[in-house]
Amino acid sequence: MVWTWQFEKADGSTVAAPNGTEEFPTQGDAESWIGETWKELLDGGIDQVVLLEDGDKVYGPMNLHGETGETAEPAGAETAEPAGEPAAE
């Protein structure tokens, strides 16, 4: 299996990968890569991405913009737990 990202503009039109197509051996590797490079992709004119496994859509499009148009980490990125009472056991 090969995992790749499809890069798109906001209207869903596909654009060429900025540095050539990256291929990943696992979904986790692909997701780690997008988590590390999404800001650079956004700065390069990419608005959203779609994860593909062997050319078939797994999920997406995932917007690289925040809800208000500001940059924000893509969905699925790790976030800290909110402060407060500890979880019940």
Secondary structure, DSSP 4 states (H G I P E B T S, - for coil): --EEEEEE-TTS-EE--TTS---BSSHHHHHHHHHHHHHHHHHTT--EEEEEETTEEEEEEEESB-TTSSB-PPTT---PPPSSSPPP-
